[in-house]
């Protein structure tokens, strides 16, 4: 795992977007089209905004997918990930396609559709974050590392649901759905390249655990350390609890990646 530290959220987003754009250009240079998975949440605001402004990407050859969605809410809900992605990314670009997860479908139908849309496709680039409880997508602890499907139905733990309230997506804990559909950890790790962007001091404990604790379902994001090409992009607040030994091996956004 490469770890990069930016001075602030704006630089974190700009750095990740530039590297993501390079990955997409490289993929399109060798194939007719490529596949991109993007995440939601407040950690991705700057990333997605900057990515939509990157030059020389033929978006008409890019297929988009997203990581997860609440069950039981539609795209017009303020917290809908489908609505988030439409307004912040999809509607701003001439993508070849984007495959939405429709949270209003019957759960088993949604899961079957999601499985079908991704089955057999190679993901060139996956953008994600880490939750305050260490979750990866909506794989809350203890996560199922053994699930082999592309997507599965999951129960959301209270810590995850409280994060959604804290970020302002819902007015109360009771209004946050208790179930969701999520890309599995094993499917996330099948992506060719991963950029995981994690800003803010409130994520510092989860960042430290993801990097410095043993790889375990109790901190799902530790699974990223099993991937062959993952870059974790932090800002100074989210990196604030890292040990001196770990920080010594980190790069900063003004230094080239090896």
C-alpha positions as CSV (number, residue, x, y, z in Angstrom):
1,X,0.0,0.0,0.0
2,X,1.3,3.5,-0.9
3,X,0.3,6.2,1.5
4,X,0.2,9.9,0.4
5,X,-0.6,12.8,2.7
6,X,-2.0,16.1,1.4
7,X,-2.1,19.3,3.4
8,X,-5.9,19.6,3.1
9,X,-9.1,18.2,1.5
10,X,-8.8,20.3,-1.6
11,X,-5.3,19.0,-2.4
12,X,-6.4,15.5,-1.5
13,X,-9.2,15.7,-4.1
14,X,-7.0,17.2,-6.7
15,X,-4.2,14.7,-6.3
16,X,-6.5,11.7,-6.4
17,X,-8.4,13.0,-9.4
18,X,-5.1,13.6,-11.3
19,X,-3.9,10.1,-10.7
20,X,-7.4,8.6,-11.5
21,X,-7.4,10.5,-14.8
22,X,-4.0,9.1,-15.7
23,X,-5.2,5.6,-15.0
24,X,-8.3,6.1,-17.2
25,X,-6.2,7.5,-20.0
26,X,-3.8,4.6,-19.8
27,X,-6.7,2.1,-19.9
28,X,-8.3,3.8,-22.9
29,X,-5.0,3.9,-24.8
30,X,-5.0,0.1,-24.9
31,X,-8.8,-0.8,-25.1
32,X,-12.0,0.5,-26.6
33,X,-13.6,1.1,-23.2
34,X,-12.8,0.9,-19.5
35,X,-14.7,0.4,-16.2
36,X,-14.7,2.8,-13.3
37,X,-16.2,2.3,-9.8
38,X,-16.8,5.5,-7.8
39,X,-17.8,6.1,-4.2
40,X,-20.0,8.6,-2.4
41,X,-20.1,10.4,0.9
42,X,-18.5,13.7,2.0
43,X,-15.0,12.3,1.6
44,X,-15.5,12.2,-2.2
45,X,-16.8,15.8,-2.8
46,X,-13.4,17.2,-3.9
47,X,-12.3,14.0,-5.7
48,X,-15.3,13.8,-7.9
49,X,-15.5,17.6,-8.6
50,X,-11.8,17.6,-9.7
51,X,-12.2,14.4,-11.7
52,X,-15.0,15.9,-13.8
53,X,-12.6,18.7,-14.8
54,X,-9.6,16.6,-15.8
55,X,-8.6,17.0,-19.5
56,X,-8.2,14.5,-22.3
57,X,-10.4,11.7,-21.0
58,X,-12.8,10.2,-23.6
59,X,-15.7,9.7,-21.2
60,X,-17.8,8.3,-24.0
61,X,-15.7,5.1,-23.6
62,X,-16.0,4.9,-19.8
63,X,-18.6,2.7,-18.0
64,X,-19.4,3.7,-14.5
65,X,-20.6,1.7,-11.4
66,X,-21.0,2.5,-7.8
67,X,-20.2,0.7,-4.6
68,X,-23.4,0.7,-2.5
69,X,-26.8,2.0,-1.9
70,X,-29.4,2.1,0.9
71,X,-32.4,-0.2,0.6
72,X,-35.8,1.4,0.6
73,X,-35.0,4.9,-0.6
74,X,-35.2,6.3,-4.1
75,X,-33.0,8.7,-6.1
76,X,-35.0,11.7,-5.1
77,X,-34.1,11.2,-1.4
78,X,-31.5,13.7,-0.2
79,X,-29.3,10.8,1.0
80,X,-29.6,8.6,-2.0
81,X,-26.2,7.6,-3.5
82,X,-27.8,7.3,-6.9
83,X,-29.0,10.9,-6.6
84,X,-25.6,12.0,-5.3
85,X,-23.7,10.4,-8.2
86,X,-26.1,11.7,-10.8
87,X,-25.7,15.3,-9.7
88,X,-22.0,15.3,-8.7
89,X,-20.7,13.1,-11.5
90,X,-22.8,11.3,-14.0
91,X,-24.9,14.3,-15.3
92,X,-21.7,16.3,-15.7
93,X,-20.1,13.9,-18.2
94,X,-20.9,12.1,-21.4
95,X,-20.3,8.6,-20.1
96,X,-20.8,5.6,-22.2
97,X,-23.0,4.1,-19.5
98,X,-23.6,4.3,-15.7
99,X,-25.1,1.4,-13.8
100,X,-27.2,2.7,-10.9
101,X,-28.3,0.6,-7.9
102,X,-32.0,1.3,-7.5
103,X,-32.7,1.1,-3.8
104,X,-36.5,0.9,-4.4
105,X,-36.3,-2.4,-6.1
106,X,-37.1,-5.6,-4.1
107,X,-33.7,-6.5,-2.5
108,X,-33.2,-9.8,-4.2
109,X,-34.1,-8.3,-7.6
110,X,-31.6,-5.5,-7.0
111,X,-28.9,-7.9,-6.0
112,X,-29.5,-10.1,-9.0
113,X,-29.5,-7.0,-11.3
114,X,-26.3,-5.7,-9.8
115,X,-24.6,-9.0,-10.1
116,X,-25.5,-9.3,-13.7
117,X,-24.3,-5.8,-14.6
118,X,-20.8,-6.3,-13.2
119,X,-20.3,-10.0,-13.8
120,X,-17.4,-10.7,-16.2
121,X,-16.3,-7.0,-16.3
122,X,-12.8,-6.1,-15.2
123,X,-12.6,-2.9,-13.1
124,X,-9.8,-0.7,-14.3
125,X,-10.1,1.8,-11.4
126,X,-12.0,1.9,-8.1
127,X,-12.3,5.0,-6.0
128,X,-13.4,4.5,-2.4
129,X,-13.1,5.9,1.2
130,X,-13.0,4.5,4.7
131,X,-15.8,4.8,7.2
132,X,-15.5,6.0,10.8
133,X,-16.0,2.4,11.9
134,X,-13.4,1.1,9.4
135,X,-16.1,0.1,6.9
136,X,-15.2,-0.4,3.2
137,X,-18.2,0.4,1.0
138,X,-21.0,-0.8,3.3
139,X,-19.1,-3.7,4.6
140,X,-19.4,-2.9,8.3
141,X,-17.4,-4.9,10.9
142,X,-17.3,-7.8,11.2
143,X,-17.2,-7.9,7.4
144,X,-17.6,-11.0,5.3
145,X,-14.2,-11.4,3.6
146,X,-15.2,-14.7,2.1
147,X,-18.2,-13.6,0.0
148,X,-17.4,-14.3,-3.6
149,X,-20.3,-12.5,-5.3
150,X,-19.9,-9.0,-6.8
151,X,-22.6,-7.5,-4.5
152,X,-24.4,-8.6,-1.4
153,X,-27.2,-7.4,1.0
154,X,-25.9,-6.2,4.3
155,X,-27.1,-4.9,7.7
156,X,-25.8,-1.5,8.7
157,X,-24.4,-1.2,12.2
158,X,-25.2,1.7,14.5
159,X,-21.8,3.3,14.2
160,X,-22.2,3.5,10.4
161,X,-25.7,4.8,10.7
162,X,-24.6,7.5,13.2
163,X,-21.9,8.6,10.7
164,X,-24.6,9.2,8.2
165,X,-26.5,11.4,10.7
166,X,-23.3,13.2,11.6
167,X,-22.5,14.0,8.0
168,X,-26.0,15.6,7.6
169,X,-27.5,13.0,5.3
170,X,-30.3,12.2,7.7
171,X,-32.1,14.1,10.5
172,X,-32.0,11.2,13.0
173,X,-30.7,7.7,13.6
174,X,-34.2,6.3,13.3
175,X,-34.5,7.7,9.7
176,X,-31.3,6.0,8.5
177,X,-32.0,2.7,6.7
178,X,-30.8,-0.4,8.5
179,X,-30.0,-2.4,5.3
180,X,-28.1,-1.7,2.1
181,X,-26.6,-3.4,-0.9
182,X,-22.8,-3.3,-1.1
183,X,-20.0,-4.4,-3.4
184,X,-18.3,-7.2,-1.5
185,X,-14.7,-6.9,-0.2
186,X,-13.5,-9.6,-2.6
187,X,-15.0,-7.7,-5.6
188,X,-13.4,-4.5,-4.5
189,X,-10.0,-6.3,-4.3
190,X,-10.5,-7.5,-7.9
191,X,-10.1,-4.0,-9.3
192,X,-6.8,-3.3,-11.1
193,X,-6.1,-0.1,-9.2
194,X,-7.6,1.5,-6.1
195,X,-7.4,5.0,-4.8
196,X,-8.8,5.4,-1.3
197,X,-9.4,9.0,-0.2
198,X,-9.9,9.7,3.5
199,X,-10.0,13.2,4.8
200,X,-10.9,14.7,8.2
201,X,-9.9,14.2,11.8
202,X,-13.0,12.1,12.6
203,X,-11.5,9.4,10.4
204,X,-8.1,9.4,12.1
205,X,-8.8,6.4,14.4
206,X,-10.1,4.3,11.5
207,X,-7.1,5.3,9.3
208,X,-4.7,4.2,12.0
209,X,-6.5,0.9,12.5
210,X,-6.7,0.3,8.8
211,X,-2.9,0.7,8.4
212,X,-1.4,-0.4,11.7
213,X,-3.7,-3.2,13.0
214,X,-3.8,-6.8,11.8
215,X,-5.8,-7.6,8.7
216,X,-9.2,-8.5,10.1
217,X,-13.0,-8.4,9.4
218,X,-13.2,-6.3,12.5
219,X,-11.6,-3.5,10.6
220,X,-12.8,-4.1,7.0
221,X,-10.5,-1.5,5.4
222,X,-7.5,-3.5,6.5
223,X,-8.3,-5.7,3.5
224,X,-7.0,-3.0,1.2
225,X,-3.5,-4.0,2.3
226,X,-3.9,-7.3,0.4
227,X,-4.3,-5.5,-2.9
228,X,-1.4,-5.2,-5.3
229,X,-1.9,-1.6,-6.3
230,X,-3.7,0.6,-3.8
231,X,-2.9,4.2,-2.8
232,X,-4.4,5.6,0.4
233,X,-4.7,9.4,0.1
234,X,-5.0,11.3,3.4
235,X,-5.0,14.8,4.6
236,X,-3.1,16.0,7.7
237,X,-6.0,15.7,10.1
238,X,-6.9,12.1,9.0
239,X,-3.2,11.1,9.2
240,X,-2.7,12.7,12.6
241,X,-2.7,9.5,14.6
242,X,-0.3,7.5,12.5
243,X,2.9,6.3,14.2
244,X,6.2,7.9,13.4
245,X,7.4,4.8,11.7
246,X,4.4,4.8,9.3
247,X,4.6,8.5,8.6
248,X,8.3,8.1,7.7
249,X,7.2,5.9,4.8
250,X,4.5,8.2,3.6
251,X,4.8,10.5,0.6
252,X,3.4,14.0,0.3
253,X,1.4,15.3,-2.6
254,X,4.3,17.3,-3.9
255,X,6.5,14.2,-4.2
256,X,6.3,11.8,-7.2
257,X,4.9,8.3,-6.7
258,X,7.4,5.4,-7.2
